[in-house]
Amino acid sequence: MSIRLADPEPGIRLVTIDRPEQRNALDRAAYAGLTEAFRAVAGENSVAAVVLTGAGGCFTAGNDLKDFQDVETGATAPA
């Protein structure tokens, strides 16, 4: 899984992007994991703060372009 969750202190949720070998570049799985993590915390009254961080000394390099290359755009290919 590319997203790790932890509760290091009462009331604090730590969300870590965990793809250090790709400099924490965001792929579709990471976006899904982040969405799930933030939806889950939205319903938890015991969490007062969410800290978003990246593993391995890098926050994120942005989108993982290789992962998005096969996404259909809806455009038709020339004949």
PDB file with SEQRES, HELIX, SHEET and CRYST1 records, atoms N, CA, C and O in Angstrom:
SEQRES   1 A   79  MET SER ILE ARG LEU ALA ASP PRO GLU PRO GLY ILE ARG          
SEQRES   2 A   79  LEU VAL THR ILE ASP ARG PRO GLU GLN ARG ASN ALA LEU          
SEQRES   3 A   79  ASP ARG ALA ALA TYR ALA GLY LEU THR GLU ALA PHE ARG          
SEQRES   4 A   79  ALA VAL ALA GLY GLU ASN SER VAL ALA ALA VAL VAL LEU          
SEQRES   5 A   79  THR GLY ALA GLY GLY CYS PHE THR ALA GLY ASN ASP LEU          
SEQRES   6 A   79  LYS ASP PHE GLN ASP VAL GLU THR GLY ALA THR ALA PRO          
SEQRES   7 A   79  ALA                                                          
HELIX    1 AA1 PRO A   20  GLN A   22  5                                   3    
HELIX    2 AA2 ARG A   28  ALA A   42  1                                  15    
HELIX    3 AA3 ALA A   55  GLY A   57  5                                   3    
HELIX    4 AA4 LEU A   65  PHE A   68  1                                   4    
SHEET    1 AA1 3 ILE A   3  GLU A   9  0                                        
SHEET    2 AA1 3 ILE A  12  ILE A  17 -1                                        
SHEET    3 AA1 3 ALA A  49  GLY A  54  1                                        
CRYST1    1.000    1.000    1.000  90.00  90.00  90.00 P 1           1          
ATOM      1  N   MET A   1       0.849  -1.189   0.000  1.00  0.00           N  
ATOM      2  CA  MET A   1       0.000   0.000   0.000  1.00  0.00           C  
ATOM      3  C   MET A   1       0.887   1.243   0.000  1.00  0.00           C  
ATOM      4  O   MET A   1       1.914   1.283   0.679  1.00  0.00           O  
ATOM      5  N   SER A   2       0.493   2.228  -0.748  1.00  0.00           N  
ATOM      6  CA  SER A   2       1.326   3.411  -0.886  1.00  0.00           C  
ATOM      7  C   SER A   2       1.004   4.508   0.123  1.00  0.00           C  
ATOM      8  O   SER A   2       1.670   5.543   0.142  1.00  0.00           O  
ATOM      9  N   ILE A   3      -0.007   4.296   0.960  1.00  0.00           N  
ATOM     10  CA  ILE A   3      -0.376   5.261   1.997  1.00  0.00           C  
ATOM     11  C   ILE A   3      -0.366   4.550   3.340  1.00  0.00           C  
ATOM     12  O   ILE A   3      -1.005   3.512   3.513  1.00  0.00           O  
ATOM     13  N   ARG A   4       0.378   5.131   4.301  1.00  0.00           N  
ATOM     14  CA  ARG A   4       0.420   4.582   5.662  1.00  0.00           C  
ATOM     15  C   ARG A   4      -0.288   5.540   6.604  1.00  0.00           C  
ATOM     16  O   ARG A   4      -0.182   6.758   6.462  1.00  0.00           O  
ATOM     17  N   LEU A   5      -1.012   4.980   7.568  1.00  0.00           N  
ATOM     18  CA  LEU A   5      -1.696   5.776   8.584  1.00  0.00           C  
ATOM     19  C   LEU A   5      -1.143   5.441   9.956  1.00  0.00           C  
ATOM     20  O   LEU A   5      -0.823   4.288  10.246  1.00  0.00           O  
ATOM     21  N   ALA A   6      -1.034   6.453  10.793  1.00  0.00           N  
ATOM     22  CA  ALA A   6      -0.593   6.249  12.172  1.00  0.00           C  
ATOM     23  C   ALA A   6      -1.236   7.319  13.045  1.00  0.00           C  
ATOM     24  O   ALA A   6      -1.651   8.373  12.563  1.00  0.00           O  
ATOM     25  N   ASP A   7      -1.305   7.027  14.322  1.00  0.00           N  
ATOM     26  CA  ASP A   7      -1.799   7.977  15.315  1.00  0.00           C  
ATOM     27  C   ASP A   7      -0.696   8.170  16.352  1.00  0.00           C  
ATOM     28  O   ASP A   7      -0.728   7.534  17.405  1.00  0.00           O  
ATOM     29  N   PRO A   8       0.285   9.041  16.071  1.00  0.00           N  
ATOM     30  CA  PRO A   8       1.439   9.181  16.957  1.00  0.00           C  
ATOM     31  C   PRO A   8       1.127   9.796  18.318  1.00  0.00           C  
ATOM     32  O   PRO A   8       1.834   9.546  19.294  1.00  0.00           O  
ATOM     33  N   GLU A   9       0.083  10.589  18.381  1.00  0.00           N  
ATOM     34  CA  GLU A   9      -0.366  11.231  19.617  1.00  0.00           C  
ATOM     35  C   GLU A   9      -1.884  11.250  19.602  1.00  0.00           C  
ATOM     36  O   GLU A   9      -2.488  11.214  18.530  1.00  0.00           O  
ATOM     37  N   PRO A  10      -2.514  11.306  20.772  1.00  0.00           N  
ATOM     38  CA  PRO A  10      -3.976  11.415  20.785  1.00  0.00           C  
ATOM     39  C   PRO A  10      -4.430  12.644  19.993  1.00  0.00           C  
ATOM     40  O   PRO A  10      -3.915  13.745  20.187  1.00  0.00           O  
ATOM     41  N   GLY A  11      -5.392  12.441  19.105  1.00  0.00           N  
ATOM     42  CA  GLY A  11      -5.945  13.541  18.332  1.00  0.00           C  
ATOM     43  C   GLY A  11      -5.192  13.872  17.053  1.00  0.00           C  
ATOM     44  O   GLY A  11      -5.605  14.768  16.316  1.00  0.00           O  
ATOM     45  N   ILE A  12      -4.082  13.161  16.767  1.00  0.00           N  
ATOM     46  CA  ILE A  12      -3.288  13.446  15.574  1.00  0.00           C  
ATOM     47  C   ILE A  12      -3.256  12.217  14.678  1.00  0.00           C  
ATOM     48  O   ILE A  12      -2.905  11.125  15.126  1.00  0.00           O  
ATOM     49  N   ARG A  13      -3.622  12.393  13.418  1.00  0.00           N  
ATOM     50  CA  ARG A  13      -3.550  11.321  12.422  1.00  0.00           C  
ATOM     51  C   ARG A  13      -2.416  11.675  11.466  1.00  0.00           C  
ATOM     52  O   ARG A  13      -2.411  12.755  10.874  1.00  0.00           O  
ATOM     53  N   LEU A  14      -1.476  10.785  11.319  1.00  0.00           N  
ATOM     54  CA  LEU A  14      -0.347  10.952  10.415  1.00  0.00           C  
ATOM     55  C   LEU A  14      -0.612  10.137   9.153  1.00  0.00           C  
ATOM     56  O   LEU A  14      -0.772   8.918   9.216  1.00  0.00           O  
ATOM     57  N   VAL A  15      -0.657  10.814   8.012  1.00  0.00           N  
ATOM     58  CA  VAL A  15      -0.881  10.178   6.717  1.00  0.00           C  
ATOM     59  C   VAL A  15       0.431  10.310   5.942  1.00  0.00           C  
ATOM     60  O   VAL A  15       0.886  11.418   5.658  1.00  0.00           O  
ATOM     61  N   THR A  16       1.031   9.164   5.603  1.00  0.00           N  
ATOM     62  CA  THR A  16       2.336   9.165   4.938  1.00  0.00           C  
ATOM     63  C   THR A  16       2.230   8.575   3.539  1.00  0.00           C  
ATOM     64  O   THR A  16       1.745   7.458   3.362  1.00  0.00           O  
ATOM     65  N   ILE A  17       2.685   9.332   2.554  1.00  0.00           N  
ATOM     66  CA  ILE A  17       2.820   8.816   1.192  1.00  0.00           C  
ATOM     67  C   ILE A  17       4.080   7.956   1.212  1.00  0.00           C  
ATOM     68  O   ILE A  17       5.171   8.461   1.476  1.00  0.00           O  
ATOM     69  N   ASP A  18       3.937   6.663   0.936  1.00  0.00           N  
ATOM     70  CA  ASP A  18       5.036   5.717   1.146  1.00  0.00           C  
ATOM     71  C   ASP A  18       5.465   5.045  -0.165  1.00  0.00           C  
ATOM     72  O   ASP A  18       5.248   3.851  -0.371  1.00  0.00           O  
ATOM     73  N   ARG A  19       6.074   5.839  -1.035  1.00  0.00           N  
ATOM     74  CA  ARG A  19       6.658   5.336  -2.284  1.00  0.00           C  
ATOM     75  C   ARG A  19       8.033   5.982  -2.460  1.00  0.00           C  
ATOM     76  O   ARG A  19       8.288   6.610  -3.487  1.00  0.00           O  
ATOM     77  N   PRO A  20       8.912   5.839  -1.483  1.00  0.00           N  
ATOM     78  CA  PRO A  20      10.189   6.571  -1.543  1.00  0.00           C  
ATOM     79  C   PRO A  20      11.045   6.217  -2.751  1.00  0.00           C  
ATOM     80  O   PRO A  20      11.815   7.055  -3.220  1.00  0.00           O  
ATOM     81  N   GLU A  21      10.928   4.984  -3.271  1.00  0.00           N  
ATOM     82  CA  GLU A  21      11.712   4.606  -4.448  1.00  0.00           C  
ATOM     83  C   GLU A  21      11.289   5.399  -5.685  1.00  0.00           C  
ATOM     84  O   GLU A  21      12.060   5.506  -6.639  1.00  0.00           O  
ATOM     85  N   GLN A  22      10.067   5.959  -5.682  1.00  0.00           N  
ATOM     86  CA  GLN A  22       9.583   6.826  -6.757  1.00  0.00           C  
ATOM     87  C   GLN A  22       9.475   8.276  -6.280  1.00  0.00           C  
ATOM     88  O   GLN A  22       8.734   9.071  -6.859  1.00  0.00           O  
ATOM     89  N   ARG A  23      10.201   8.608  -5.244  1.00  0.00           N  
ATOM     90  CA  ARG A  23      10.162   9.941  -4.626  1.00  0.00           C  
ATOM     91  C   ARG A  23       8.725  10.345  -4.286  1.00  0.00           C  
ATOM     92  O   ARG A  23       8.332  11.505  -4.411  1.00  0.00           O  
ATOM     93  N   ASN A  24       7.956   9.337  -3.851  1.00  0.00           N  
ATOM     94  CA  ASN A  24       6.566   9.515  -3.427  1.00  0.00           C  
ATOM     95  C   ASN A  24       5.683  10.134  -4.506  1.00  0.00           C  
ATOM     96  O   ASN A  24       4.735  10.862  -4.210  1.00  0.00           O  
ATOM     97  N   ALA A  25       6.009   9.832  -5.764  1.00  0.00           N  
ATOM     98  CA  ALA A  25       5.164  10.289  -6.873  1.00  0.00           C  
ATOM     99  C   ALA A  25       3.780   9.667  -6.717  1.00  0.00           C  
ATOM    100  O   ALA A  25       3.650   8.499  -6.351  1.00  0.00           O  
ATOM    101  N   LEU A  26       2.763  10.452  -6.997  1.00  0.00           N  
ATOM    102  CA  LEU A  26       1.387  10.025  -6.789  1.00  0.00           C  
ATOM    103  C   LEU A  26       0.860   9.272  -8.001  1.00  0.00           C  
ATOM    104  O   LEU A  26       0.784   9.817  -9.102  1.00  0.00           O  
ATOM    105  N   ASP A  27       0.498   8.013  -7.782  1.00  0.00           N  
ATOM    106  CA  ASP A  27      -0.156   7.216  -8.814  1.00  0.00           C  
ATOM    107  C   ASP A  27      -1.630   7.092  -8.464  1.00  0.00           C  
ATOM    108  O   ASP A  27      -2.078   7.642  -7.458  1.00  0.00           O  
ATOM    109  N   ARG A  28      -2.380   6.377  -9.281  1.00  0.00           N  
ATOM    110  CA  ARG A  28      -3.823   6.247  -9.014  1.00  0.00           C  
ATOM    111  C   ARG A  28      -4.093   5.562  -7.676  1.00  0.00           C  
ATOM    112  O   ARG A  28      -5.049   5.915  -6.986  1.00  0.00           O  
ATOM    113  N   ALA A  29      -3.270   4.599  -7.306  1.00  0.00           N  
ATOM    114  CA  ALA A  29      -3.458   3.910  -6.024  1.00  0.00           C  
ATOM    115  C   ALA A  29      -3.225   4.869  -4.858  1.00  0.00           C  
ATOM    116  O   ALA A  29      -3.934   4.807  -3.853  1.00  0.00           O  
ATOM    117  N   ALA A  30      -2.244   5.746  -4.985  1.00  0.00           N  
ATOM    118  CA  ALA A  30      -1.976   6.724  -3.918  1.00  0.00           C  
ATOM    119  C   ALA A  30      -3.144   7.701  -3.778  1.00  0.00           C  
ATOM    120  O   ALA A  30      -3.560   8.022  -2.665  1.00  0.00           O  
ATOM    121  N   TYR A  31      -3.670   8.174  -4.915  1.00  0.00           N  
ATOM    122  CA  TYR A  31      -4.833   9.064  -4.848  1.00  0.00           C  
ATOM    123  C   TYR A  31      -6.015   8.372  -4.179  1.00  0.00           C  
ATOM    124  O   TYR A  31      -6.715   8.978  -3.367  1.00  0.00           O  
ATOM    125  N   ALA A  32      -6.236   7.109  -4.518  1.00  0.00           N  
ATOM    126  CA  ALA A  32      -7.336   6.355  -3.895  1.00  0.00           C  
ATOM    127  C   ALA A  32      -7.091   6.196  -2.400  1.00  0.00           C  
ATOM    128  O   ALA A  32      -8.019   6.341  -1.603  1.00  0.00           O  
ATOM    129  N   GLY A  33      -5.855   5.900  -2.012  1.00  0.00           N  
ATOM    130  CA  GLY A  33      -5.519   5.755  -0.599  1.00  0.00           C  
ATOM    131  C   GLY A  33      -5.681   7.048   0.172  1.00  0.00           C  
ATOM    132  O   GLY A  33      -6.172   7.042   1.301  1.00  0.00           O  
ATOM    133  N   LEU A  34      -5.272   8.165  -0.427  1.00  0.00           N  
ATOM    134  CA  LEU A  34      -5.439   9.467   0.227  1.00  0.00           C  
ATOM    135  C   LEU A  34      -6.917   9.803   0.387  1.00  0.00           C  
ATOM    136  O   LEU A  34      -7.337  10.296   1.434  1.00  0.00           O  
ATOM    137  N   THR A  35      -7.700   9.538  -0.646  1.00  0.00           N  
ATOM    138  CA  THR A  35      -9.142   9.792  -0.573  1.00  0.00           C  
ATOM    139  C   THR A  35      -9.771   8.982   0.552  1.00  0.00           C  
ATOM    140  O   THR A  35     -10.555   9.508   1.342  1.00  0.00           O  
ATOM    141  N   GLU A  36      -9.427   7.715   0.620  1.00  0.00           N  
ATOM    142  CA  GLU A  36      -9.955   6.844   1.676  1.00  0.00           C  
ATOM    143  C   GLU A  36      -9.534   7.332   3.062  1.00  0.00           C  
ATOM    144  O   GLU A  36     -10.344   7.350   3.989  1.00  0.00           O  
ATOM    145  N   ALA A  37      -8.272   7.727   3.200  1.00  0.00           N  
ATOM    146  CA  ALA A  37      -7.763   8.186   4.497  1.00  0.00           C  
ATOM    147  C   ALA A  37      -8.488   9.447   4.968  1.00  0.00           C  
ATOM    148  O   ALA A  37      -8.866   9.550   6.135  1.00  0.00           O  
ATOM    149  N   PHE A  38      -8.681  10.410   4.053  1.00  0.00           N  
ATOM    150  CA  PHE A  38      -9.335  11.654   4.449  1.00  0.00           C  
ATOM    151  C   PHE A  38     -10.835  11.471   4.674  1.00  0.00           C  
ATOM    152  O   PHE A  38     -11.414  12.144   5.527  1.00  0.00           O  
ATOM    153  N   ARG A  39     -11.463  10.584   3.935  1.00  0.00           N  
ATOM    154  CA  ARG A  39     -12.884  10.299   4.190  1.00  0.00           C  
ATOM    155  C   ARG A  39     -13.060   9.641   5.553  1.00  0.00           C  
ATOM    156  O   ARG A  39     -13.999   9.954   6.286  1.00  0.00           O  
ATOM    157  N   ALA A  40     -12.162   8.738   5.885  1.00  0.00           N  
ATOM    158  CA  ALA A  40     -12.259   8.044   7.170  1.00  0.00           C  
ATOM    159  C   ALA A  40     -12.085   9.010   8.335  1.00  0.00           C  
ATOM    160  O   ALA A  40     -12.815   8.936   9.323  1.00  0.00           O  
ATOM    161  N   VAL A  41     -11.121   9.913   8.218  1.00  0.00           N  
ATOM    162  CA  VAL A  41     -10.858  10.840   9.319  1.00  0.00           C  
ATOM    163  C   VAL A  41     -11.968  11.887   9.449  1.00  0.00           C  
ATOM    164  O   VAL A  41     -12.168  12.438  10.531  1.00  0.00           O  
ATOM    165  N   ALA A  42     -12.685  12.165   8.370  1.00  0.00           N  
ATOM    166  CA  ALA A  42     -13.768  13.151   8.426  1.00  0.00           C  
ATOM    167  C   ALA A  42     -14.850  12.749   9.413  1.00  0.00           C  
ATOM    168  O   ALA A  42     -15.516  13.614   9.983  1.00  0.00           O  
ATOM    169  N   GLY A  43     -15.034  11.464   9.623  1.00  0.00           N  
ATOM    170  CA  GLY A  43     -16.055  10.995  10.542  1.00  0.00           C  
ATOM    171  C   GLY A  43     -15.550  10.699  11.941  1.00  0.00           C  
ATOM    172  O   GLY A  43     -16.308  10.214  12.781  1.00  0.00           O  
ATOM    173  N   GLU A  44     -14.293  10.981  12.205  1.00  0.00           N  
ATOM    174  CA  GLU A  44     -13.719  10.686  13.519  1.00  0.00           C  
ATOM    175  C   GLU A  44     -13.582  11.961  14.340  1.00  0.00           C  
ATOM    176  O   GLU A  44     -12.708  12.786  14.076  1.00  0.00           O  
ATOM    177  N   ASN A  45     -14.435  12.116  15.320  1.00  0.00           N  
ATOM    178  CA  ASN A  45     -14.385  13.302  16.177  1.00  0.00           C  
ATOM    179  C   ASN A  45     -13.147  13.346  17.058  1.00  0.00           C  
ATOM    180  O   ASN A  45     -12.788  14.410  17.561  1.00  0.00           O  
ATOM    181  N   SER A  46     -12.494  12.216  17.252  1.00  0.00           N  
ATOM    182  CA  SER A  46     -11.319  12.173  18.122  1.00  0.00           C  
ATOM    183  C   SER A  46     -10.055  12.709  17.443  1.00  0.00           C  
ATOM    184  O   SER A  46      -9.046  12.932  18.112  1.00  0.00           O  
ATOM    185  N   VAL A  47     -10.099  12.919  16.120  1.00  0.00           N  
ATOM    186  CA  VAL A  47      -8.930  13.427  15.395  1.00  0.00           C  
ATOM    187  C   VAL A  47      -9.070  14.937  15.220  1.00  0.00           C  
ATOM    188  O   VAL A  47     -10.003  15.416  14.575  1.00  0.00           O  
ATOM    189  N   ALA A  48      -8.131  15.677  15.803  1.00  0.00           N  
ATOM    190  CA  ALA A  48      -8.160  17.136  15.730  1.00  0.00           C  
ATOM    191  C   ALA A  48      -7.280  17.688  14.616  1.00  0.00           C  
ATOM    192  O   ALA A  48      -7.514  18.792  14.125  1.00  0.00           O  
ATOM    193  N   ALA A  49      -6.256  16.913  14.213  1.00  0.00           N  
ATOM    194  CA  ALA A  49      -5.336  17.383  13.173  1.00  0.00           C  
ATOM    195  C   ALA A  49      -4.866  16.209  12.328  1.00  0.00           C  
ATOM    196  O   ALA A  49      -4.677  15.094  12.813  1.00  0.00           O  
ATOM    197  N   VAL A  50      -4.683  16.504  11.042  1.00  0.00           N  
ATOM    198  CA  VAL A  50      -4.133  15.517  10.117  1.00  0.00           C  
ATOM    199  C   VAL A  50      -2.821  16.086   9.583  1.00  0.00           C  
ATOM    200  O   VAL A  50      -2.770  17.227   9.123  1.00  0.00           O  
ATOM    201  N   VAL A  51      -1.763  15.283   9.649  1.00  0.00           N  
ATOM    202  CA  VAL A  51      -0.458  15.680   9.132  1.00  0.00           C  
ATOM    203  C   VAL A  51      -0.171  14.806   7.917  1.00  0.00           C  
ATOM    204  O   VAL A  51      -0.150  13.580   8.023  1.00  0.00           O  
ATOM    205  N   LEU A  52       0.050  15.436   6.762  1.00  0.00           N  
ATOM    206  CA  LEU A  52       0.369  14.731   5.526  1.00  0.00           C  
ATOM    207  C   LEU A  52       1.864  14.869   5.278  1.00  0.00           C  
ATOM    208  O   LEU A  52       2.399  15.978   5.257  1.00  0.00           O  
ATOM    209  N   THR A  53       2.539  13.730   5.088  1.00  0.00           N  
ATOM    210  CA  THR A  53       3.988  13.732   4.908  1.00  0.00           C  
ATOM    211  C   THR A  53       4.384  12.685   3.880  1.00  0.00           C  
ATOM    212  O   THR A  53       3.554  11.894   3.432  1.00  0.00           O  
ATOM    213  N   GLY A  54       5.658  12.688   3.511  1.00  0.00           N  
ATOM    214  CA  GLY A  54       6.189  11.705   2.581  1.00  0.00           C  
ATOM    215  C   GLY A  54       7.319  10.922   3.224  1.00  0.00           C  
ATOM    216  O   GLY A  54       8.069  11.456   4.041  1.00  0.00           O  
ATOM    217  N   ALA A  55       7.437   9.661   2.855  1.00  0.00           N  
ATOM    218  CA  ALA A  55       8.486   8.801   3.401  1.00  0.00           C  
ATOM    219  C   ALA A  55       9.820   9.072   2.705  1.00  0.00           C  
ATOM    220  O   ALA A  55       9.847   9.554   1.573  1.00  0.00           O  
ATOM    221  N   GLY A  56      10.905   8.766   3.373  1.00  0.00           N  
ATOM    222  CA  GLY A  56      12.224   8.807   2.762  1.00  0.00           C  
ATOM    223  C   GLY A  56      12.790  10.185   2.492  1.00  0.00           C  
ATOM    224  O   GLY A  56      13.637  10.334   1.612  1.00  0.00           O  
ATOM    225  N   GLY A  57      12.353  11.189   3.216  1.00  0.00           N  
ATOM    226  CA  GLY A  57      12.943  12.513   3.076  1.00  0.00           C  
ATOM    227  C   GLY A  57      12.432  13.340   1.907  1.00  0.00           C  
ATOM    228  O   GLY A  57      13.002  14.386   1.599  1.00  0.00           O  
ATOM    229  N   CYS A  58      11.373  12.893   1.252  1.00  0.00           N  
ATOM    230  CA  CYS A  58      10.786  13.639   0.132  1.00  0.00           C  
ATOM    231  C   CYS A  58       9.284  13.677   0.326  1.00  0.00           C  
ATOM    232  O   CYS A  58       8.662  12.645   0.579  1.00  0.00           O  
ATOM    233  N   PHE A  59       8.689  14.867   0.209  1.00  0.00           N  
ATOM    234  CA  PHE A  59       7.242  14.945   0.349  1.00  0.00           C  
ATOM    235  C   PHE A  59       6.584  14.248  -0.842  1.00  0.00           C  
ATOM    236  O   PHE A  59       5.955  13.204  -0.663  1.00  0.00           O  
ATOM    237  N   THR A  60       6.710  14.788  -2.031  1.00  0.00           N  
ATOM    238  CA  THR A  60       6.220  14.133  -3.244  1.00  0.00           C  
ATOM    239  C   THR A  60       6.838  14.801  -4.458  1.00  0.00           C  
ATOM    240  O   THR A  60       7.089  16.006  -4.462  1.00  0.00           O  
ATOM    241  N   ALA A  61       7.080  14.008  -5.483  1.00  0.00           N  
ATOM    242  CA  ALA A  61       7.608  14.524  -6.743  1.00  0.00           C  
ATOM    243  C   ALA A  61       6.479  14.928  -7.684  1.00  0.00           C  
ATOM    244  O   ALA A  61       6.742  15.353  -8.810  1.00  0.00           O  
ATOM    245  N   GLY A  62       5.235  14.806  -7.248  1.00  0.00           N  
ATOM    246  CA  GLY A  62       4.096  15.128  -8.102  1.00  0.00           C  
ATOM    247  C   GLY A  62       3.460  13.860  -8.633  1.00  0.00           C  
ATOM    248  O   GLY A  62       3.560  12.802  -8.011  1.00  0.00           O  
ATOM    249  N   ASN A  63       2.808  13.961  -9.775  1.00  0.00           N  
ATOM    250  CA  ASN A  63       2.154  12.788 -10.360  1.00  0.00           C  
ATOM    251  C   ASN A  63       3.172  11.825 -10.950  1.00  0.00           C  
ATOM    252  O   ASN A  63       4.197  12.234 -11.493  1.00  0.00           O  
ATOM    253  N   ASP A  64       2.868  10.538 -10.833  1.00  0.00           N  
ATOM    254  CA  ASP A  64       3.658   9.490 -11.471  1.00  0.00           C  
ATOM    255  C   ASP A  64       3.149   9.392 -12.911  1.00  0.00           C  
ATOM    256  O   ASP A  64       2.174   8.691 -13.180  1.00  0.00           O  
ATOM    257  N   LEU A  65       3.800  10.086 -13.819  1.00  0.00           N  
ATOM    258  CA  LEU A  65       3.311  10.196 -15.190  1.00  0.00           C  
ATOM    259  C   LEU A  65       3.193   8.842 -15.877  1.00  0.00           C  
ATOM    260  O   LEU A  65       2.300   8.638 -16.700  1.00  0.00           O  
ATOM    261  N   LYS A  66       4.083   7.921 -15.547  1.00  0.00           N  
ATOM    262  CA  LYS A  66       4.017   6.588 -16.154  1.00  0.00           C  
ATOM    263  C   LYS A  66       2.688   5.908 -15.831  1.00  0.00           C  
ATOM    264  O   LYS A  66       2.127   5.217 -16.681  1.00  0.00           O  
ATOM    265  N   ASP A  67       2.183   6.094 -14.621  1.00  0.00           N  
ATOM    266  CA  ASP A  67       0.933   5.468 -14.207  1.00  0.00           C  
ATOM    267  C   ASP A  67      -0.269   6.061 -14.942  1.00  0.00           C  
ATOM    268  O   ASP A  67      -1.276   5.376 -15.122  1.00  0.00           O  
ATOM    269  N   PHE A  68      -0.182   7.305 -15.364  1.00  0.00           N  
ATOM    270  CA  PHE A  68      -1.313   7.968 -16.003  1.00  0.00           C  
ATOM    271  C   PHE A  68      -1.274   7.886 -17.531  1.00  0.00           C  
ATOM    272  O   PHE A  68      -2.213   8.349 -18.179  1.00  0.00           O  
ATOM    273  N   GLN A  69      -0.246   7.327 -18.117  1.00  0.00           N  
ATOM    274  CA  GLN A  69      -0.125   7.274 -19.567  1.00  0.00           C  
ATOM    275  C   GLN A  69      -1.185   6.406 -20.227  1.00  0.00           C  
ATOM    276  O   GLN A  69      -1.528   6.639 -21.386  1.00  0.00           O  
ATOM    277  N   ASP A  70      -1.708   5.420 -19.529  1.00  0.00           N  
ATOM    278  CA  ASP A  70      -2.688   4.535 -20.150  1.00  0.00           C  
ATOM    279  C   ASP A  70      -4.141   4.930 -19.857  1.00  0.00           C  
ATOM    280  O   ASP A  70      -5.055   4.165 -20.164  1.00  0.00           O  
ATOM    281  N   VAL A  71      -4.364   6.089 -19.278  1.00  0.00           N  
ATOM    282  CA  VAL A  71      -5.710   6.547 -18.972  1.00  0.00           C  
ATOM    283  C   VAL A  71      -6.350   7.086 -20.255  1.00  0.00           C  
ATOM    284  O   VAL A  71      -5.765   7.906 -20.964  1.00  0.00           O  
ATOM    285  N   GLU A  72      -7.556   6.609 -20.533  1.00  0.00           N  
ATOM    286  CA  GLU A  72      -8.266   7.056 -21.713  1.00  0.00           C  
ATOM    287  C   GLU A  72      -8.708   8.504 -21.542  1.00  0.00           C  
ATOM    288  O   GLU A  72      -9.193   8.891 -20.479  1.00  0.00           O  
ATOM    289  N   THR A  73      -8.538   9.297 -22.591  1.00  0.00           N  
ATOM    290  CA  THR A  73      -8.904  10.709 -22.533  1.00  0.00           C  
ATOM    291  C   THR A  73     -10.296  10.971 -23.080  1.00  0.00           C  
ATOM    292  O   THR A  73     -10.843  12.056 -22.883  1.00  0.00           O  
ATOM    293  N   GLY A  74     -10.877   9.990 -23.766  1.00  0.00           N  
ATOM    294  CA  GLY A  74     -12.175  10.186 -24.365  1.00  0.00           C  
ATOM    295  C   GLY A  74     -12.065  10.657 -25.806  1.00  0.00           C  
ATOM    296  O   GLY A  74     -13.054  10.657 -26.539  1.00  0.00           O  
ATOM    297  N   ALA A  75     -10.882  11.053 -26.210  1.00  0.00           N  
ATOM    298  CA  ALA A  75     -10.672  11.487 -27.588  1.00  0.00           C  
ATOM    299  C   ALA A  75     -10.552  10.248 -28.489  1.00  0.00           C  
ATOM    300  O   ALA A  75     -10.099   9.191 -28.049  1.00  0.00           O  
ATOM    301  N   THR A  76     -10.952  10.391 -29.714  1.00  0.00           N  
ATOM    302  CA  THR A  76     -10.830   9.284 -30.647  1.00  0.00           C  
ATOM    303  C   THR A  76      -9.519   9.396 -31.403  1.00  0.00           C  
ATOM    304  O   THR A  76      -9.047  10.495 -31.695  1.00  0.00           O  
ATOM    305  N   ALA A  77      -8.943   8.265 -31.712  1.00  0.00           N  
ATOM    306  CA  ALA A  77      -7.680   8.240 -32.439  1.00  0.00           C  
ATOM    307  C   ALA A  77      -7.937   8.553 -33.905  1.00  0.00           C  
ATOM    308  O   ALA A  77      -8.986   8.199 -34.444  1.00  0.00           O  
ATOM    309  N   PRO A  78      -6.977   9.220 -34.557  1.00  0.00           N  
ATOM    310  CA  PRO A  78      -7.158   9.508 -35.978  1.00  0.00           C  
ATOM    311  C   PRO A  78      -7.237   8.224 -36.794  1.00  0.00           C  
ATOM    312  O   PRO A  78      -6.579   7.235 -36.473  1.00  0.00           O  
ATOM    313  N   ALA A  79      -8.048   8.247 -37.853  1.00  0.00           N  
ATOM    314  CA  ALA A  79      -8.234   7.041 -38.691  1.00  0.00           C  
ATOM    315  C   ALA A  79      -7.123   6.881 -39.696  1.00  0.00           C  
ATOM    316  O   ALA A  79      -7.126   5.927 -40.474  1.00  0.00           O  
TER     317      ALA A  79                                                      
END                                                                             
